[in-house]
Amino acid sequence: MAQVDIRELTERIQSKSTFVEALTMGMDKVIVGQKHLVESLLIGLLADGHILLEGVPGLAKTLAIKTLASLIDADYSRIQFTPDLLPADVVGTMVYSQKKEEFQVKHGPIFANFVLADEINRAPAKVQSALLEAMQERQITIGEKTYKLPSPFLVMATQNPIEQEGTYPLPEAQVDRFMLKVVINYPKKEEEQRILRDNLKGAYPKLEPVMKAEEIMSAREIVREVYLDEKIEKYIVDIVFATRYPQDYGLSDLAGLISFGASPRASISLALAARAYAFIKRRGYVIPEDIRAVCHDVMRHRIGLTYEAEAMNTTSEEIISEILNKVEVP
């Protein structure tokens, strides 16, 4: 019975996931290389999860998000975070209308389908928390009224890992709201040459939308149907528990390096991201490779490191890799 269902689901996914190719092709026209970045943006889009991009300046983080937004017929807004930004600049405020002699609500740039929070760690905590209420609750309170945010609603934030001056690092509890934290590296030599050539030519190709916001909503419904076997569920839980109790998984050497393990939000995000990854690969079921493919992006910002780990220059990536090598694959 399940076998037939999976076959039918896979066929349905193959017919419904043609837009993935159209989006990827559109992104490739503007973005050179950065396959992982493009894939991560699609996972966030399909799994209804926010994305934090980290990389040095000039790696096309903003351009990638703008390109994705232009390929989808939906509202897009960009907020440049600066130290003098106020919460009202993000969510909106009450403005007094002399004509009507009453206060009226003026919506802020957060009321869009795609919100780019550029350099999120440049704004003070008040502004960051205003944005994070919107991310978690999908609503905004202005004055005494609460307003629902449009659907789909996706926040893509960028941050610069090298600058310390004038930045306000996101607290762990806030970083946890992002489904994925994607670290972007420099392009390869031949990619850099192509970037150079394309830029010297001048204008970027003009992109037309290839899908509507409603299509994303219906694709998300199918993503939630992707089959997740009980063995895969157990595998996800084992990976997350290995960050909390490494000694139970034969990883006693990690116990002194982890100050706190991943939260239940990590388990949920792993399952959702793996389903979205399977959908992108046009499959109706999740395999262990899907979990391994998304694990670093889902977990890297959810593991706390001790001073000992920092002194040894151990990163959360290395800890995740060690856990993946040790936890039994179903």
C-alpha positions as CSV (number, residue, x, y, z in Angstrom):
1,M,0.0,0.0,0.0
2,A,2.7,2.5,1.1
3,Q,4.7,1.5,-2.0
4,V,1.9,2.5,-4.3
5,D,1.4,5.7,-2.5
6,I,5.1,6.6,-2.7
7,R,5.1,5.9,-6.4
8,E,2.0,8.0,-6.9
9,L,3.5,10.8,-4.7
10,T,6.8,10.7,-6.7
11,E,4.9,11.1,-9.9
12,R,2.9,14.0,-8.5
13,I,6.1,15.6,-7.3
14,Q,7.8,15.2,-10.7
15,S,4.9,16.9,-12.4
16,K,4.6,19.7,-9.8
17,S,8.3,20.4,-9.3
18,T,9.1,21.6,-12.9
19,F,9.3,25.2,-11.5
20,V,12.4,24.2,-9.5
21,E,14.3,23.8,-12.8
22,A,12.9,27.2,-14.1
23,L,13.9,28.9,-10.9
24,T,17.4,27.3,-11.0
25,M,17.9,28.3,-14.6
26,G,16.8,31.9,-13.9
27,M,19.2,32.1,-10.9
28,D,22.1,30.7,-13.1
29,K,21.6,33.5,-15.6
30,V,22.6,36.1,-12.9
31,I,24.5,34.1,-10.2
32,V,27.7,32.4,-11.3
33,G,28.4,29.1,-9.4
34,Q,27.1,29.2,-5.8
35,K,25.0,26.1,-6.4
36,H,24.7,25.5,-2.6
37,L,23.4,29.0,-2.0
38,V,20.7,28.6,-4.7
39,E,19.7,25.2,-3.4
40,S,19.5,26.6,0.2
41,L,17.2,29.4,-0.9
42,L,14.9,26.9,-2.6
43,I,14.8,24.8,0.5
44,G,13.9,27.8,2.6
45,L,11.2,28.7,0.1
46,L,9.7,25.2,0.0
47,A,10.0,24.4,3.7
48,D,8.7,27.8,4.9
49,G,11.8,28.6,6.8
50,H,13.9,31.7,7.2
51,I,17.5,31.8,6.0
52,L,20.6,33.5,7.4
53,L,23.4,33.9,4.9
54,E,26.9,34.6,6.2
55,G,29.8,35.5,4.0
56,V,32.4,38.2,3.4
57,P,31.2,41.3,1.3
58,G,30.8,40.9,-2.4
59,L,29.8,37.2,-2.7
60,A,26.4,38.0,-4.3
61,K,24.3,37.3,-1.1
62,T,22.0,40.3,-1.7
63,L,22.0,39.7,-5.5
64,A,20.9,36.1,-5.1
65,I,18.0,37.0,-2.9
66,K,16.9,39.8,-5.2
67,T,17.1,37.5,-8.2
68,L,15.0,34.8,-6.5
69,A,12.4,37.4,-5.6
70,S,12.3,38.7,-9.2
71,L,11.6,35.2,-10.5
72,I,8.5,34.9,-8.4
73,D,5.5,37.2,-8.9
74,A,5.4,38.4,-5.3
75,D,6.2,41.5,-3.2
76,Y,9.8,42.1,-2.2
77,S,11.4,44.6,0.2
78,R,14.9,45.3,1.3
79,I,15.8,46.7,4.7
80,Q,19.3,47.9,5.2
81,F,20.1,47.5,8.9
82,T,22.0,50.3,10.4
83,P,22.8,51.2,14.1
84,D,20.2,54.1,14.0
85,L,17.3,52.0,12.7
86,L,14.2,51.9,14.9
87,P,11.6,49.1,15.2
88,A,9.0,51.4,13.6
89,D,11.2,51.6,10.5
90,V,10.8,47.9,10.0
91,V,7.2,47.1,11.2
92,G,5.5,50.4,10.6
93,T,3.9,53.0,12.9
94,M,0.8,55.2,13.6
95,V,0.8,58.4,11.6
96,Y,-1.6,61.3,12.5
97,S,-3.7,62.3,9.5
98,Q,-4.8,66.0,9.8
99,K,-7.3,65.5,7.1
100,K,-9.2,62.7,8.9
101,E,-8.2,64.0,12.4
102,E,-7.1,60.5,13.5
103,F,-4.2,58.2,13.7
104,Q,-3.7,55.9,10.7
105,V,-1.5,52.8,10.4
106,K,1.4,53.1,8.0
107,H,2.8,49.6,7.3
108,G,6.6,49.1,7.2
109,P,8.7,47.2,4.7
110,I,8.1,43.9,6.7
111,F,4.8,43.6,4.9
112,A,6.1,41.8,1.9
113,N,6.4,38.2,0.7
114,F,10.2,38.3,0.6
115,V,12.1,40.5,3.1
116,L,15.8,40.9,2.8
117,A,17.3,42.0,6.1
118,D,20.7,43.2,4.9
119,E,23.5,43.1,7.5
120,I,21.1,42.1,10.3
121,N,23.9,42.3,12.9
122,R,24.3,46.1,12.3
123,A,21.0,47.0,14.0
124,P,20.5,47.1,17.8
125,A,18.6,44.4,19.7
126,K,15.3,46.3,19.7
127,V,15.1,46.2,15.9
128,Q,16.3,42.6,15.7
129,S,13.6,41.5,18.1
130,A,10.9,43.4,16.2
131,L,11.9,41.4,13.1
132,L,12.0,38.2,14.9
133,E,8.5,38.5,16.3
134,A,7.4,38.8,12.7
135,M,9.4,35.7,11.7
136,Q,8.0,33.5,14.5
137,E,4.4,34.7,14.8
138,R,3.9,35.8,11.2
139,Q,2.1,38.9,12.6
140,I,2.9,42.4,13.7
141,T,1.3,44.6,16.4
142,I,1.1,48.3,15.7
143,G,-0.6,50.3,18.4
144,E,-3.5,48.1,19.7
145,K,-4.1,46.1,16.5
146,T,-2.4,43.0,15.3
147,Y,-1.9,42.5,11.5
148,K,-1.2,39.3,9.7
149,L,1.7,39.2,7.4
150,P,1.2,38.1,3.8
151,S,1.7,34.5,2.7
152,P,4.3,33.2,1.7
153,F,6.5,35.2,4.1
154,L,10.2,34.6,4.0
155,V,13.0,36.5,5.7
156,M,16.4,36.2,4.2
157,A,19.0,37.9,6.4
158,T,22.7,38.5,5.6
159,Q,25.5,39.0,8.0
160,N,29.2,39.8,7.7
161,P,31.4,37.5,9.7
162,I,34.6,39.6,9.8
163,E,33.5,43.0,11.0
164,Q,33.2,43.5,14.8
165,E,32.9,47.3,15.0
166,G,29.4,48.6,15.0
167,T,27.8,45.2,15.0
168,Y,25.4,43.6,17.4
169,P,25.7,39.8,17.2
170,L,22.4,38.0,17.2
171,P,21.7,36.2,20.5
172,E,21.5,32.3,20.3
173,A,17.7,32.4,20.9
174,Q,17.2,34.7,18.0
175,V,19.6,32.8,15.6
176,D,17.6,29.7,16.4
177,R,14.6,31.2,14.6
178,F,16.4,30.8,11.3
179,M,15.8,27.4,9.7
180,L,19.1,27.5,7.9
181,K,22.4,29.3,8.4
182,V,24.3,29.1,5.1
183,V,28.0,30.0,5.0
184,I,29.1,31.2,1.6
185,N,32.6,30.8,0.3
186,Y,34.7,32.4,-2.4
187,P,34.0,31.3,-6.0
188,K,36.4,29.1,-7.9
189,K,39.0,30.5,-10.3
190,E,37.0,29.9,-13.5
191,E,33.8,31.1,-11.8
192,E,35.6,34.3,-10.8
193,Q,36.7,34.8,-14.4
194,R,33.1,34.4,-15.6
195,I,31.9,36.9,-13.0
196,L,34.5,39.4,-14.2
197,R,33.5,38.9,-17.8
198,D,29.8,39.2,-17.1
199,N,30.3,42.4,-15.1
200,L,32.4,44.1,-17.7
201,K,29.6,43.5,-20.2
202,G,27.3,45.7,-18.1
203,A,23.7,45.1,-17.3
204,Y,22.3,41.8,-15.9
205,P,19.8,39.9,-18.0
206,K,16.2,41.1,-17.3
207,L,14.3,38.2,-15.6
208,E,10.6,37.6,-16.0
209,P,8.7,35.9,-13.1
210,V,8.4,32.1,-13.8
211,M,5.8,31.4,-11.0
212,K,3.2,32.9,-8.8
213,A,3.2,33.1,-5.0
214,E,0.1,30.8,-4.9
215,E,2.2,28.1,-6.7
216,I,4.7,28.2,-3.8
217,M,1.8,27.6,-1.3
218,S,0.6,24.6,-3.2
219,A,4.2,23.2,-3.6
220,R,4.6,23.5,0.2
221,E,1.5,21.4,0.7
222,I,3.1,18.6,-1.4
223,V,6.4,19.0,0.4
224,R,4.6,18.2,3.7
225,E,3.4,15.0,2.2
226,V,6.9,13.7,1.3
227,Y,7.2,10.3,3.0
228,L,9.5,10.3,6.1
229,D,10.1,6.8,7.4
230,E,10.2,6.0,11.1
231,K,13.8,4.9,10.7
232,I,14.7,8.4,9.2
233,E,12.8,10.1,12.1
234,K,14.9,8.1,14.6
235,Y,18.1,9.0,12.6
236,I,17.1,12.8,12.9
237,V,16.5,12.4,16.7
238,D,19.8,10.5,17.2
239,I,21.8,13.3,15.4
240,V,20.1,16.0,17.6
241,F,20.5,14.0,20.8
242,A,24.2,13.4,20.0
243,T,24.7,17.1,20.3
244,R,23.2,17.0,23.8
245,Y,24.6,13.7,25.2
246,P,27.6,13.0,23.0
247,Q,28.9,10.4,25.5
248,D,25.8,8.1,24.8
249,Y,27.0,7.9,21.1
250,G,30.6,7.1,21.8
251,L,31.6,10.7,21.3
252,S,32.9,11.5,24.9
253,D,35.7,13.7,23.5
254,L,33.0,16.2,22.3
255,A,31.4,16.5,25.7
256,G,33.9,19.2,26.8
257,L,33.5,21.1,23.6
258,I,29.7,21.6,23.5
259,S,28.1,24.1,26.0
260,F,24.6,23.4,24.8
261,G,23.1,21.1,22.2
262,A,20.5,21.7,19.5
263,S,16.9,22.4,20.4
264,P,13.7,20.5,19.3
265,R,13.5,23.2,16.7
266,A,16.5,21.6,15.1
267,S,14.7,18.2,14.8
268,I,11.7,19.9,13.1
269,S,13.9,21.9,10.8
270,L,16.0,18.9,9.8
271,A,12.8,17.0,8.9
272,L,11.3,19.9,6.9
273,A,14.5,20.8,5.1
274,A,15.1,17.2,4.2
275,R,11.6,16.9,2.8
276,A,12.2,20.1,0.7
277,Y,15.5,18.7,-0.5
278,A,13.9,15.4,-1.6
279,F,11.3,17.5,-3.4
280,I,14.0,19.4,-5.2
281,K,15.6,16.1,-6.2
282,R,12.1,15.1,-7.4
283,R,11.6,12.2,-5.0
284,G,8.6,11.3,-2.9
285,Y,10.5,10.0,0.1
286,V,13.4,11.1,2.3
287,I,16.7,9.1,2.3
288,P,19.6,9.4,4.8
289,E,21.6,11.4,2.2
290,D,19.0,14.1,2.3
291,I,19.5,14.5,6.1
292,R,23.3,14.6,5.6
293,A,23.0,17.2,2.8
294,V,21.0,19.7,4.9
295,C,22.4,18.9,8.4
296,H,25.3,21.4,8.5
297,D,23.1,24.3,7.4
298,V,20.3,23.4,9.9
299,M,22.6,22.7,12.9
300,R,25.6,25.0,12.6
301,H,24.0,27.9,14.5
302,R,22.2,25.7,17.1
303,I,25.2,24.2,18.9
304,G,26.9,26.3,21.6
305,L,30.7,25.9,21.9
306,T,32.6,26.0,25.2
307,Y,35.7,28.2,25.7
308,E,37.8,25.1,25.4
309,A,36.4,24.5,21.9
310,E,37.1,28.1,20.9
311,A,40.7,27.8,22.3
312,M,41.2,24.7,20.2
313,N,39.7,26.5,17.1
314,T,37.1,23.7,16.9
315,T,34.0,24.8,14.8
316,S,30.4,23.6,15.1
317,E,30.9,22.3,11.5
318,E,33.6,19.9,12.7
319,I,31.4,18.7,15.6
320,I,28.5,18.1,13.2
321,S,30.7,16.1,10.8
322,E,32.0,14.0,13.6
323,I,28.5,13.3,14.8
324,L,27.4,12.3,11.2
325,N,30.3,9.9,11.0
326,K,29.5,8.3,14.3
327,V,25.6,8.1,14.4
328,E,24.4,4.9,12.8
329,V,22.8,5.5,9.4
330,P,19.5,3.6,8.8
